């Protein structure tokens, strides 16, 4: 899905109107606590860190870079003159089931042998959940309405929908983004996601998962609205020995939406992943 700057402004103007309707429908004390993630037309969010989850005290740790292969991002390379490197998972994490560890070991070997390290953005594929929160680069734009929250990354115009105040559908067909339903608890948007297929990764280290994956997110503004925090709980008994939590943070920036068409910027070294090709026009 792609959205022009003009269309996005129309959507966000609609949000300002719809939010006033939400406030009018709530008790005064409840309405005043509803978070407004995009208070202006040019409010966007940029991830803090190098596309990694932050560890939550008391929880099993997320996957990190193998210390034997230090990660050098393109940005760091531009600043320091170092050679950029790929992400290599530290598969010693004790929370991984054996099948996941072996799959990640094989992927590490593949990259060490000169193959391209898969990323959903470059491969023009769904980032999944919680991959959407951490694997997509660019700026995140948020549109809130009475019945839905829409999340859009300008990288690829990758879009995710959260349906508000409804239950999960019966007999879900697993998809890349599954089904996300949410509700507000004071200043926090609580999101529950199921119905995910096993064709996406948890993170930038290509951590796999099964179709039993269940993700809960708690979105809230912190530091007087200058930062956005997501507390993520990940449950997948077929992939991890225990449920675990992670934190993702974003900085607030002033930025307009910039459209980016993935299929128009395909690189030859990622064609092996099978770039999706549309068989019909969108309009």
Beta strands, then each sheet from edge to edge (+ up, - down):
strand 1: 43-47
strand 2: 54-55
strand 3: 139-144
strand 4: 148-153
strand 5: 158-164
strand 6: 179-185
strand 7: 188-194
strand 8: 214-222
strand 9: 227-235
strand 10: 244-254
sheet 1: 2+ 10- 1+ 3- 4+ 5- 6- 7+ 8- 9+
end
